[in-house]
Amino acid sequence: MTETILIVDDEEGIRSALAGILEDEGYRTVAACDGVEALALCKRELPGLVLLDIWMPRMDGLETLKCLKEQHPSLNVIMMSGHGTIETAVKSTKLGAYDFIEKPLSLEKVVVTVENALAMTRLKEENASLRGLVLQSHEMIGGSAAMVRLREQIRLVAPTNASVLITGENGTGKELVARSVHFFSGRRDKPFIEINCAAIPEELIESELFGHERGAFTGAVAQKKGKFDLADGGTIFLDEIGDMSLKTQAKVLRILQEQKFERVGGTRTLEVDVRVVAATNKLLEEEIRNGSFREDLFYRLNVVPFKVPALRERRDDVPLLTGYFLDAYCRREGRELKLIVPEAMEAMKRYDWPGNVRELKNIVERLVIMTPGGTITMNHLPDYLSAEASDREPGGGRLDGGRLDGVLELSSLREAREEFEKEFIIQKLEENDWNVSRTAEAIELERSNLHRKIKSYGIDMKK
């Protein structure tokens, strides 16, 4: 698309010369002889850029600039003057001018300045577009009571500097919550730095968090800034903080208390302004009892606790999330929007989603790619998502006759499934001498998830 440039000058010769050179460069030009005419032209058709003379009759350039920026804040304006002073240049810059060039005009300089100004305009438009995408990417989909409450809590807490601890199962969207806290805070224009504490070897995590000085250890050939350095003024997200060593926890505690730290191998104390948001799928209270997590750090982090619900706890959000992911992946693959028949959607709502939203997202992506037509039916769903498969429990075990009879007496499928799961867990705990870790491994369930199920079903743990 050809950019339109508005030339505003009371000298016809200058308007003509500028129009000629800019049109030779491939731009479209329109002209005005003073500020009043320029403002009228901008109301009819907003140009991509304005070249504006300062000394003009009726309305001078500075007054015109002020009006233009009030009416069109994102419009770039290049000021021109044959009687320019530093004072005038400074004043025009304060009013929002992109640049100031003096007469007699160097046509070569005009072309370069115009190209730079238009490039800046494009960057502003791209930035606005990206901000829109970022806002969309931080949108937490769901109309369930739990999600409405979580969004309200985020909006309330985000503008503060309070530390936040996010808990929830894997795949529930803890990182999304952390990014939302940052995005809706006063730090949104500063860095959001994330680090997965479980993915970094113990011997390297301190260097990753705090940086290191040259020669601090073998391979440290240069000084390196750590994540806290990089997050200065913004937010650092410590994911899986329950996997952090006690030694590193002590240093993180100091930053929370004093906003100070030293790089590995360094002696200089550095000060930072960082908001800490942490997340874990572990029960930190239990980790404290086991001696693997500092109680004082827990209370420092747990100023504002957020619990992200599992997808099975908000089944009514499954259609909303499915529609959102369908639209996103169909757009990405350049395909018509696919529809899911009600029977298939009901099967998806009945499924427990052990992998939570992440699992749903992956399933929808697979359906978009693997379904040839425009309609997704039961036949397109994975077997374990079908109604019959959802009745099967992990491990393939069978309850004894008496327990099964009790399950069959229940009135609803959901009650039966829950009772079956409860009895199944009790049976497996018995087989593993009531050892939670061994039981979790045997039934292929995360230890923290098994703890939650034991608590929710009110299972009495035997000594």
KEGU-255424 format. One record per residue (C-alpha): residue number from 1; z, y, x. Coordinates in Angstrom, 1 decimal. Layout:
- i_pz_py_px
- NUM_Z_Y_X
...
***
This chain:
- i_pz_py_px
- 1_0.0_0.0_0.0
- 2_-1.0_3.4_1.4
- 3_1.9_5.7_1.9
- 4_1.8_9.2_0.3
- 5_3.0_12.1_2.4
- 6_3.8_15.5_0.8
- 7_2.9_18.5_3.0
- 8_4.8_21.7_2.1
- 9_3.7_24.9_3.9
- 10_2.6_28.4_2.8
- 11_-0.2_28.4_5.3
- 12_-3.3_26.8_4.0
- 13_-4.7_26.2_7.6
- 14_-1.6_24.1_8.5
- 15_-1.7_22.1_5.3
- 16_-5.4_21.4_5.9
- 17_-4.9_20.4_9.6
- 18_-2.0_18.1_8.8
- 19_-3.8_16.5_5.9
- 20_-6.8_15.8_8.1
- 21_-4.9_14.2_10.9
- 22_-2.7_12.1_8.6
- 23_-5.6_10.9_6.5
- 24_-7.4_9.9_9.7
- 25_-4.3_7.7_10.4
- 26_-4.7_6.0_7.0
- 27_-2.2_8.0_4.9
- 28_-2.7_9.6_1.5
- 29_-1.6_13.3_1.4
- 30_-0.7_15.8_-1.3
- 31_0.1_19.5_-0.6
- 32_2.3_22.3_-2.0
- 33_2.4_25.9_-0.9
- 34_6.2_26.4_-1.5
- 35_9.4_24.7_-2.5
- 36_9.1_25.2_-6.2
- 37_5.7_23.5_-6.3
- 38_7.0_20.7_-4.0
- 39_9.9_19.9_-6.4
- 40_7.5_19.8_-9.3
- 41_5.2_17.4_-7.5
- 42_8.1_15.1_-6.6
- 43_9.1_14.9_-10.2
- 44_5.5_13.7_-11.1
- 45_5.1_11.3_-8.1
- 46_7.7_10.6_-5.5
- 47_6.1_10.6_-2.0
- 48_7.1_8.3_0.9
- 49_7.8_11.2_3.2
- 50_7.9_15.1_3.1
- 51_6.7_17.5_5.9
- 52_8.6_20.7_5.0
- 53_8.2_24.2_6.4
- 54_11.3_26.3_6.6
- 55_10.0_29.9_6.1
- 56_8.2_30.1_2.7
- 57_8.2_32.5_-0.3
- 58_10.0_31.9_-3.6
- 59_12.2_29.0_-2.2
- 60_12.7_28.5_1.5
- 61_12.7_25.1_3.2
- 62_16.4_24.7_3.5
- 63_17.0_25.3_-0.2
- 64_14.1_23.0_-1.0
- 65_15.6_20.3_1.3
- 66_18.9_20.6_-0.4
- 67_17.3_20.1_-3.8
- 68_15.2_17.2_-2.7
- 69_18.1_15.3_-1.2
- 70_20.2_15.9_-4.3
- 71_17.4_14.6_-6.6
- 72_16.1_11.9_-4.2
- 73_18.8_10.9_-1.6
- 74_16.7_8.2_0.1
- 75_13.7_10.5_0.7
- 76_13.0_11.3_4.3
- 77_12.1_14.9_5.1
- 78_10.8_16.3_8.4
- 79_11.4_20.0_8.8
- 80_8.8_22.3_10.5
- 81_9.3_25.9_11.8
- 82_7.7_28.4_14.1
- 83_10.9_30.3_14.4
- 84_13.3_27.4_14.9
- 85_16.7_27.8_16.4
- 86_19.4_25.3_17.3
- 87_21.4_26.6_14.4
- 88_18.6_26.1_11.9
- 89_17.9_22.6_13.3
- 90_21.6_21.7_13.0
- 91_21.8_23.0_9.5
- 92_18.8_21.1_8.3
- 93_20.1_17.9_9.9
- 94_23.5_18.4_8.1
- 95_21.5_18.8_4.8
- 96_19.9_15.4_5.4
- 97_16.6_16.1_7.3
- 98_15.3_13.1_9.3
- 99_13.9_15.3_12.1
- 100_13.0_18.8_13.1
- 101_9.7_19.8_14.9
- 102_8.6_23.2_16.1
- 103_5.4_25.1_15.6
- 104_2.8_25.3_17.0
- 105_2.6_21.6_16.0
- 106_1.6_18.9_18.5
- 107_-0.5_16.7_16.2
- 108_0.3_13.7_18.4
- 109_4.1_14.4_18.0
- 110_3.6_14.8_14.3
- 111_2.0_11.4_14.0
- 112_4.7_9.7_16.0
- 113_7.5_11.4_14.0
- 114_5.8_10.4_10.7
- 115_5.5_6.8_11.8
- 116_9.1_6.7_12.9
- 117_10.3_8.3_9.6
- 118_8.3_5.9_7.5
- 119_9.6_2.9_9.5
- 120_13.1_4.2_8.8
- 121_12.3_4.4_5.1
- 122_11.1_0.8_5.1
- 123_14.3_-0.2_6.9
- 124_16.4_1.5_4.2
- 125_14.4_-0.3_1.5
- 126_14.8_-3.7_3.3
- 127_18.5_-3.0_3.8
- 128_19.0_-2.2_0.1
- 129_17.1_-5.4_-0.8
- 130_19.2_-7.4_1.6
- 131_22.4_-5.9_0.2
- 132_21.2_-7.0_-3.3
- 133_20.7_-10.5_-2.0
- 134_24.1_-10.5_-0.2
- 135_25.7_-9.4_-3.5
- 136_23.9_-12.2_-5.3
- 137_24.9_-14.7_-2.6
- 138_28.6_-13.7_-3.1
- 139_28.3_-14.2_-6.8
- 140_30.8_-16.8_-8.0
- 141_29.1_-18.7_-10.8
- 142_31.2_-19.9_-13.7
- 143_32.7_-18.8_-17.0
- 144_35.6_-21.2_-17.0
- 145_39.1_-19.7_-17.2
- 146_39.9_-20.8_-13.7
- 147_36.8_-19.0_-12.2
- 148_37.3_-15.9_-14.3
- 149_40.9_-15.7_-13.0
- 150_39.8_-16.3_-9.4
- 151_37.2_-13.5_-9.6
- 152_39.8_-11.1_-11.0
- 153_42.2_-12.0_-8.2
- 154_39.5_-11.4_-5.6
- 155_38.7_-7.9_-7.0
- 156_42.4_-7.0_-7.1
- 157_43.2_-8.2_-3.6
- 158_39.9_-7.4_-1.7
- 159_40.5_-3.7_-1.3
- 160_43.9_-4.3_0.4
- 161_44.5_-5.5_4.0
- 162_46.6_-8.4_3.0
- 163_46.0_-11.8_4.7
- 164_44.6_-14.4_2.4
- 165_45.0_-18.2_2.4
- 166_42.3_-20.2_0.5
- 167_43.0_-23.8_-0.4
- 168_40.8_-26.3_-2.1
- 169_38.8_-29.5_-1.6
- 170_35.8_-29.7_0.6
- 171_32.7_-28.3_-1.1
- 172_34.5_-26.1_-3.6
- 173_33.3_-22.8_-2.1
- 174_36.2_-21.6_0.0
- 175_33.8_-19.8_2.4
- 176_32.2_-18.1_-0.6
- 177_35.6_-16.8_-1.7
- 178_36.3_-15.5_1.9
- 179_33.0_-13.7_2.0
- 180_33.7_-12.2_-1.5
- 181_37.0_-10.9_-0.3
- 182_35.3_-9.2_2.7
- 183_32.3_-7.9_0.6
- 184_34.5_-6.2_-2.0
- 185_36.8_-4.7_0.6
- 186_36.6_-1.4_2.5
- 187_35.5_-3.5_5.5
- 188_32.3_-4.6_4.0
- 189_30.2_-2.6_6.5
- 190_32.0_-4.1_9.4
- 191_31.6_-7.6_10.8
- 192_32.5_-10.8_8.9
- 193_33.1_-13.4_11.6
- 194_33.7_-17.0_10.8
- 195_34.9_-19.9_12.9
- 196_35.4_-23.5_12.0
- 197_38.6_-24.5_13.7
- 198_37.9_-28.2_13.2
- 199_34.5_-28.1_14.8
- 200_35.5_-26.7_18.2
- 201_37.1_-28.8_20.9
- 202_40.8_-28.0_21.6
- 203_40.1_-26.9_25.1
- 204_37.5_-24.3_24.0
- 205_39.0_-22.9_20.8
- 206_41.2_-20.3_22.6
- 207_38.1_-19.0_24.5
- 208_36.1_-18.9_21.2
- 209_38.9_-17.0_19.4
- 210_40.1_-14.6_22.1
- 211_37.3_-14.6_24.7
- 212_37.7_-15.1_28.4
- 213_37.5_-13.3_31.7
- 214_35.1_-14.2_34.5
- 215_36.4_-17.1_36.5
- 216_39.1_-18.0_33.9
- 217_37.9_-21.7_34.1
- 218_35.0_-23.7_35.4
- 219_31.8_-22.5_33.9
- 220_33.2_-19.0_33.0
- 221_30.6_-17.1_35.0
- 222_30.9_-13.9_33.1
- 223_33.3_-12.1_30.7
- 224_32.9_-13.2_27.1
- 225_34.2_-11.5_24.0
- 226_36.0_-13.7_21.5
- 227_35.7_-13.8_17.7
- 228_38.6_-11.4_17.2
- 229_36.9_-8.9_19.5
- 230_33.7_-9.3_17.5
- 231_35.5_-8.9_14.2
- 232_37.2_-5.6_15.1
- 233_37.3_-3.4_12.1
- 234_36.1_-6.3_9.9
- 235_37.3_-9.7_8.7
- 236_37.7_-13.0_10.6
- 237_37.5_-16.2_8.5
- 238_39.4_-19.1_10.1
- 239_38.1_-22.2_8.3
- 240_40.0_-25.5_8.4
- 241_43.0_-23.7_10.0
- 242_45.1_-26.8_9.4
- 243_43.3_-28.4_12.3
- 244_44.3_-25.7_14.8
- 245_46.7_-26.7_17.6
- 246_50.3_-25.4_17.7
- 247_49.5_-23.5_20.9
- 248_46.6_-21.6_19.3
- 249_48.6_-21.0_16.1
- 250_51.2_-19.1_18.2
- 251_48.5_-16.7_19.5
- 252_47.0_-16.2_16.0
- 253_50.5_-15.5_14.7
- 254_50.9_-12.7_17.4
- 255_47.6_-11.1_16.3
- 256_48.8_-11.1_12.7
- 257_52.1_-9.5_13.7
- 258_50.9_-7.1_16.4
- 259_47.1_-6.9_16.2
- 260_47.1_-7.6_20.0
- 261_45.9_-10.4_22.3
- 262_44.8_-11.2_25.8
- 263_41.6_-13.0_26.8
- 264_41.9_-16.3_28.5
- 265_42.5_-15.7_32.1
- 266_43.1_-12.0_31.5
- 267_46.1_-9.8_31.8
- 268_45.0_-6.7_29.8
- 269_46.3_-6.5_26.3
- 270_43.6_-5.7_23.7
- 271_44.2_-4.2_20.3
- 272_42.1_-5.0_17.3
- 273_42.0_-4.1_13.6
- 274_41.2_-7.4_11.9
- 275_41.9_-8.8_8.5
- 276_42.5_-12.6_8.6
- 277_41.3_-14.9_5.9
- 278_42.1_-18.6_6.4
- 279_41.1_-21.7_4.5
- 280_42.1_-25.3_4.5
- 281_41.7_-28.5_2.5
- 282_45.0_-29.8_3.8
- 283_48.4_-29.4_2.2
- 284_50.0_-27.1_4.8
- 285_53.5_-27.6_3.4
- 286_53.2_-31.3_4.3
- 287_51.7_-30.4_7.7
- 288_54.8_-28.2_8.3
- 289_57.1_-31.1_7.4
- 290_55.1_-33.3_9.9
- 291_55.6_-30.6_12.6
- 292_51.8_-30.0_13.0
- 293_51.7_-26.5_11.5
- 294_54.0_-23.5_12.1
- 295_56.0_-22.4_9.2
- 296_56.1_-18.8_10.3
- 297_52.2_-18.7_10.5
- 298_52.0_-20.3_7.1
- 299_54.0_-17.5_5.5
- 300_52.1_-14.8_7.4
- 301_48.8_-16.3_6.1
- 302_50.0_-17.1_2.6
- 303_50.5_-13.5_1.6
- 304_47.9_-13.9_-1.1
- 305_47.1_-17.6_-1.9
- 306_43.8_-18.5_-3.6
- 307_43.3_-22.0_-5.1
- 308_39.6_-22.8_-5.6
- 309_39.3_-25.4_-8.4
- 310_37.4_-28.6_-8.0
- 311_34.3_-28.9_-10.0
- 312_35.8_-31.7_-12.1
- 313_38.4_-29.2_-13.2
- 314_35.8_-26.9_-14.6
- 315_33.2_-29.2_-16.0
- 316_31.9_-26.5_-18.4
- 317_30.6_-24.6_-15.4
- 318_28.2_-27.5_-14.4
- 319_25.3_-26.3_-16.7
- 320_25.6_-22.7_-15.4
- 321_25.7_-23.8_-11.7
- 322_22.8_-26.3_-12.3
- 323_20.7_-23.5_-13.9
- 324_21.5_-21.2_-11.1
- 325_20.5_-23.7_-8.4
- 326_17.4_-24.9_-10.3
- 327_16.1_-21.3_-10.5
- 328_16.9_-20.7_-6.8
- 329_15.2_-23.9_-5.5
- 330_12.2_-23.7_-7.9
- 331_11.6_-20.1_-6.6
- 332_11.9_-21.3_-3.0
- 333_9.5_-24.2_-3.5
- 334_7.1_-22.0_-5.5
- 335_7.3_-24.2_-8.6
- 336_7.7_-23.6_-12.3
- 337_11.3_-23.6_-13.5
- 338_12.3_-27.2_-14.4
- 339_14.3_-28.0_-17.5
- 340_17.0_-30.7_-17.8
- 341_17.2_-32.6_-21.1
- 342_20.6_-32.4_-22.9
- 343_21.4_-36.1_-22.3
- 344_21.0_-35.7_-18.5
- 345_23.1_-32.5_-18.5
- 346_25.9_-34.4_-20.4
- 347_25.8_-37.1_-17.7
- 348_26.1_-34.4_-15.0
- 349_29.1_-32.9_-16.8
- 350_30.8_-36.3_-17.1
- 351_30.4_-37.0_-13.4
- 352_33.5_-36.3_-11.3
- 353_31.6_-34.6_-8.4
- 354_33.8_-35.7_-5.5
- 355_31.7_-33.5_-3.2
- 356_32.2_-30.6_-5.6
- 357_29.7_-27.7_-5.8
- 358_28.1_-28.6_-2.5
- 359_27.2_-32.1_-3.9
- 360_25.8_-30.5_-7.1
- 361_23.7_-28.1_-5.1
- 362_22.3_-31.0_-3.0
- 363_21.5_-33.1_-6.1
- 364_19.7_-30.2_-7.8
- 365_17.6_-29.5_-4.7
- 366_16.7_-33.2_-4.7
- 367_15.7_-33.1_-8.4
- 368_13.5_-30.1_-7.8
- 369_11.7_-31.8_-5.0
- 370_11.5_-35.3_-6.4
- 371_10.8_-34.7_-10.1
- 372_7.0_-34.5_-10.6
- 373_6.9_-32.8_-14.0
- 374_8.7_-29.9_-15.5
- 375_11.4_-31.9_-17.3
- 376_14.3_-33.7_-15.6
- 377_15.4_-36.7_-17.6
- 378_18.1_-39.4_-17.2
- 379_15.5_-41.5_-15.3
- 380_15.4_-38.8_-12.6
- 381_19.1_-38.7_-12.0
- 382_20.7_-40.9_-9.3
- 383_22.1_-44.1_-10.6
- 384_25.7_-43.1_-10.1
- 385_25.2_-40.0_-12.3
- 386_24.2_-42.1_-15.3
- 387_26.7_-42.7_-18.1
- 388_27.1_-46.4_-17.2
- 389_27.6_-45.7_-13.5
- 390_30.1_-43.0_-14.1
- 391_32.4_-45.6_-15.7
- 392_32.4_-47.6_-12.4
- 393_35.3_-46.8_-10.1
- 394_35.2_-46.7_-6.3
- 395_35.9_-49.9_-4.4
- 396_34.6_-52.2_-7.0
- 397_38.1_-53.6_-7.7
- 398_39.1_-55.1_-11.1
- 399_42.4_-54.4_-12.8
- 400_44.4_-57.3_-14.0
- 401_44.0_-58.3_-17.7
- 402_47.2_-56.6_-18.9
- 403_46.3_-53.2_-17.4
- 404_42.7_-53.4_-18.6
- 405_43.9_-54.1_-22.1
- 406_46.0_-51.0_-21.9
- 407_42.9_-49.0_-20.9
- 408_40.8_-50.4_-23.7
- 409_43.4_-49.2_-26.3
- 410_42.7_-45.6_-25.4
- 411_40.6_-43.6_-27.7
- 412_38.3_-41.6_-25.4
- 413_36.1_-42.5_-22.4
- 414_37.7_-39.7_-20.4
- 415_41.3_-41.0_-21.1
- 416_40.1_-44.5_-20.2
- 417_38.6_-43.3_-16.9
- 418_41.7_-41.4_-15.9
- 419_44.0_-44.3_-16.8
- 420_41.8_-46.7_-14.9
- 421_41.8_-44.4_-11.8
- 422_45.6_-44.0_-12.0
- 423_46.1_-47.8_-12.1
- 424_43.5_-48.3_-9.4
- 425_45.3_-45.9_-7.1
- 426_48.6_-47.6_-7.8
- 427_47.1_-51.0_-7.0
- 428_45.6_-49.8_-3.7
- 429_48.9_-48.1_-2.7
- 430_50.7_-51.3_-3.3
- 431_48.1_-53.2_-1.2
- 432_48.6_-50.7_1.6
- 433_52.4_-50.7_1.5
- 434_52.4_-47.2_-0.1
- 435_50.9_-45.7_3.0
- 436_48.8_-42.7_1.8
- 437_46.6_-42.4_4.9
- 438_45.6_-46.1_4.9
- 439_45.0_-46.0_1.2
- 440_42.8_-43.0_1.4
- 441_40.8_-44.6_4.1
- 442_40.5_-47.9_2.1
- 443_39.1_-46.2_-1.0
- 444_37.0_-43.7_1.0
- 445_38.8_-40.6_-0.3
- 446_40.1_-37.6_1.6
- 447_43.9_-37.8_2.2
- 448_44.5_-34.4_0.7
- 449_42.5_-35.4_-2.4
- 450_44.5_-38.6_-2.8
- 451_47.8_-36.6_-2.5
- 452_46.5_-34.3_-5.4
- 453_45.7_-37.3_-7.6
- 454_49.1_-38.9_-6.9
- 455_50.7_-35.6_-7.9
- 456_48.5_-35.0_-11.0
- 457_49.0_-38.6_-12.3
- 458_52.8_-38.4_-11.6
- 459_52.7_-41.6_-9.5
- 460_56.2_-42.4_-8.3
- 461_55.9_-43.1_-4.5
- 462_58.0_-46.1_-3.5
- 463_60.0_-46.0_-0.3
***
